[in-house]
Amino acid sequence: MKKLAVLLCALLVLGTSARALEVSAPSAVLMEKETGTVLFAKDEHAKLEPASVTKVMTLLLTMEAIDAGALAYDDVLTASAHACSMGGSQIWLEEGEQMTVDDMLKAVCVVSANDCAVALAEAVAGSEEAFVERMNQRAAELGMADTHFCNATGLPAEGHVTSAYDIALMSRELIQSHPDIRQYTTIWMDSLRGGASSLVNTNRLIRTYEGATGLKTGSTDSALYCLSATAERDGMELIAVIMKGATSAQRFTDAQTLLNYGFSSYALKDVVPEAVLPPVSVSLGTQATVQPVLGEDTHLLLEKALAGDLRQAVSLPESLEAPVAAGEPIGTLIVTSGSGETVAELPLLAGEEVPRITFVQMLLRVLQAAFLSA
């Protein structure tokens, strides 16, 4: 079922329109969230400093802790001396100051607060050092082969690197598995401490770009200007990652260029069978038929020229011989464009298990049939 996504990825990355697309940043990626397809890549595996875009992983682990019940939005955290010593972007937590997880998440997402990022890390793992171990473990699980984290904030540290591709991977995991993060990443202006502390989002696309959903900015003297920008239109969400942009304005321009390209060129279609799938006969089974179902990978990322008039054809065998395992491929749903070009072949699976009938069951069936006909 993954072969379709791999094929589409290869075709889309090699598309002539993608090759003609230009961004000024030395490293960049455009990825579609649902399929993980890369639509554009420029030196995407270069190991570079991510600055505060690091906090995408910090947010991911925090949201995973909340979903696991280890942390709650209304939990009150007490700022440690270590958290308050971070410097850089912060909300000036004082040692011993108490603030909810909800407000700290808001501070991290909106103004990239280093002090709150470390406070959340300590709440999740007990210490920033233990949290960083989890960050690197999670990065490995996500296939982030270009990444090594040294802290939870992205403040400069030797060996603290990642790549545009890896940032897209962790950004995708955050927004796909934890959509509630949007309640923070889409805030343009807000406040904390009863209105005493004003917040303005460091990601100006939230205010200026239609459909913007986040996600995280970052900048230091050595990392220059970085960004993971997410936006959604017509049911398709894109992730544009910019690394080492020359200026703050240029990273936003580059991200907007990538997002505009993605939204103008591609469409995400969710395939649903046009008619009820017919059951398939099963010989020598404990039941006479098995019901085919469409597999889970039903999203198609298509060039807009192919996505307008999709048609379907079902290919199923006349019969199967038991045993049939649940989830076993038994047919194909063929999707074609209006011109007749095949754009996808999606597997149809057995919706249930059909064991092979035993000799005793066969004998009982024969006897029952004979009794009823007597």
URJO-V791028 format. One record per run of one state. SS is the DSSP state (A for helix, B for strand, O for the rest). FROM is the first residue (numbers start at 1). TO is the last residue. If there is no record, write none. Layout:
ss=<SS:SS>
from=<FROM:FROM>
to=<TO:TO>
//
This chain:
ss=<O:A:O:A:O:B:O:B:O:B:O:A:O:B:O:A:O:B:A:O:A:O:A:O:B:O:B:O:A:O:A:O:B:A:O:B:O:A:O:B:O:B:O:B:O:A:B:O:B:O:B:O:B:O:B:O:B:A:O:B:O:B:O:B:O:B:O:B:O:B:O:B:O:A:O>
from=<1:3:14:16:21:27:33:38:43:48:49:51:68:76:79:81:85:98:101:112:114:126:128:142:148:149:161:163:164:178:179:186:189:193:196:197:201:205:209:212:221:224:234:236:246:248:266:271:280:284:285:286:289:291:292:295:299:304:308:311:317:319:322:324:325:329:337:342:351:354:355:356:357:359:374>
to=<2:13:15:20:26:32:37:42:47:48:50:67:75:78:80:84:97:100:111:113:125:127:141:147:148:160:162:163:177:178:185:188:192:195:196:200:204:208:211:220:223:233:235:245:247:265:270:279:283:284:285:288:290:291:294:298:303:307:310:316:318:321:323:324:328:336:341:350:353:354:355:356:358:373:374>
//
